[in-house]
Amino acid sequence: MLKHVFLTGSPGVGKTTLVQKVCEAMVSVGVTVNGFYTEELRERGRRVGFDVVTLNGERGALSRVGNEAPAGRREYRVGQYIVDLPSFEKLVLSLFRDMGKGNRSLFIIDEIGKMELYSQAFIRAVRQALDNSTCCILGTIPIPKGKPLALVEEIRARNDVKVFMVTKENRDAVTDEIVSTLKEFLK
């Protein structure tokens, strides 16, 4: 039985916007929704980093453009971005500890990508969440390119996961199908 839904597609295609639309639809029918999404941080029209934003409005740094990590910290880098692992883990890991308490619920993980996968604690939390019997996950994963990301490939191979390829052409049309898939498990 399908239990989790993951969206994949090119950067900027609208995966996060689609996640937000699905969240609104699920909340409107009484589903408890928790989790996080990532948001670009821009200054003067230029992307300078990414923040993690929880569904209850907390915000923390995920990464920033930079030349070197802050003093005393190991550097985790994806391209021009330095990942702020302590900030990410502080904000996100507590969400996983609270997930799935009570009735069936929906947990948002936007996204599982290179930056997030520097955190071994996050990897463990995602694996546990996928096996949680009372929670369904709506998440985003990158399109495979270059060296495969082990956790992303694990997710793609699971029998209880449906992956939707999101394009600019289909992003509005797939909303109802995603909501229906999630409602089936959460009823």
N, C-alpha and C positions, 0 to 999 in steps of 0.2 A: 504494500500500500504506500502511495506517495505521502510523504510527511513534510518534506522541506522543499522550498523553491529557491533556486538561485538564478540570478540574472547575469548575463555576460554580454559583452558588446564593446565596440570601440570606445576609447575615452571621449567624453563629451556627447555621447549619443542620448543621454537622458536616463540612465539607470537609476541614479539617486532620486530624480524627480518622480520616476515611476514607483520607486519604493515608497516615497512620501504619499503618492496618490492611493496606493494599496493600503497603507496604514490608515489613512482617513476612512476608506471604505470599510475596513475591518472594525475600527472603533465605532463607526456609525451603526454597526449591527451588534455591538456589545462585547466585542473581543478585547481582552486585555492585551495591550501592546507595549513592549519595552525594548530597549536596545539603543543603537547609535547609528549615525551616518557620518560621512566625511564631507567636508565642505571646503571649496577653494578659498584661500585668503588672497585678496588682491589689493594692491596699492597702486594708485594712478594707472589703472588698467592693466597692470602686470601681475601675473600670479607669483606670489612670494612664499607660498606654503599651503599647508592643509591643516584644518582643525578637525577635531572629533567633536560632534555635538550629540548629546544624549537626547532621547525623546522627551525628557523632562526639562530640557533647556540648559543643562550644564555644558560648558565648553572648555576644551583644552587643546593645547598644541599637539599636532601629530608630527609636523615637519616644517622646516623653514629653509629658504635658500641660504646657503652659508658656505664659508670657506673652511671652517673647522668647528668641531664640537666644543661646547662650553668646557672650561677648565675642569679637570678631574673626571670627565665622563668619556667613556668609550665612544668612538664615532661609528654611527650606523648611517650609511649614505645610500640613497637611490638617486642617481644622476646628480643634479645640482642641489638636491634636498638633503638636509641632515635631519634624521629622525630623532624626535624627542621621546625616547622609549619610556623614561620615568613618568612623563606627563600622560602619555597614552595608557600605560598600564594602570596608573592611579585612577583614571577616570573609567576605563572600560572594564577592568577585571571585577570591580564591585558589582557591575550590572549582571555579570554572569552568575555571581553568588546568589543574587536575588531572583534569578529567572525560574520560571516554571513553578513557583509556589502557588498552591491552590489549584483552581480550575485550569483547563487547557488555555494556553496563551500563545501569542505570537512574539517571537524575538527577532529583532532586526540586527543584522551584521552587515553594514555597508562600509567598509568592504574587507575582503580577505585578499590582500595584495602583498607585494614585496615589502612595503614599509611595515605593515602590521606583523608580517611573519618573522621579523627580527625578534619578536617576543616569544620565547618558549612557553611562558605562562599562558599567553593568548592561544597558542596552538593547542595546548592541553585543554583549555577552557572550551574552545570550539569543538574539539572531539567529544568532550563530555556533553556539551549541549546537543550535538547531533544524536547522541544516544539517550537523551532525556525523554522519558515516556509521556510527559505532560506538555511538552513544548514543541512548537513547530517553528522553523526558522525561515525567514525571508532574508536572503543575502545577495551580495554581489561578488563576482569573481572575475578576474581578468581573462581575456581571450588568450589561449595558449600561444606563446611566441618565445623563441629562444629556449633557454633552459627551463624545463617544467618545474613548477612549484609543487612540492610533494603533497601538501595538504589540499591544494586546489585539485590535484589529480585524484586524491582520495575521495573528495566530495563528488567529483564528476562520476566516479565509478560506483557510488552507492546506489543500491536498489530503491531506497526510499527518497531519492532526490530527483526532482525534475529541473532541468536547466533550460531556460528560455534565452534564445539569442535575440537581443534587443537591437533594432535598427531604427533609424529616423522614420522609416516607412511604416513599421509595425508597432512602434512604442505605444501609441494610443489604443490600438486594437487589442493588444495582449493583456491590457489591464483586467478586463472582465474574466479572461481565462485564468489569470493568476489568482484573482479573488475567489473564483469557483474552486480551484484546486485547494487553496488554503481552507476554505469553508468546509470542504468535505472532511478534512481531518479534525477541524475544530468544532464540529457540530455535536 
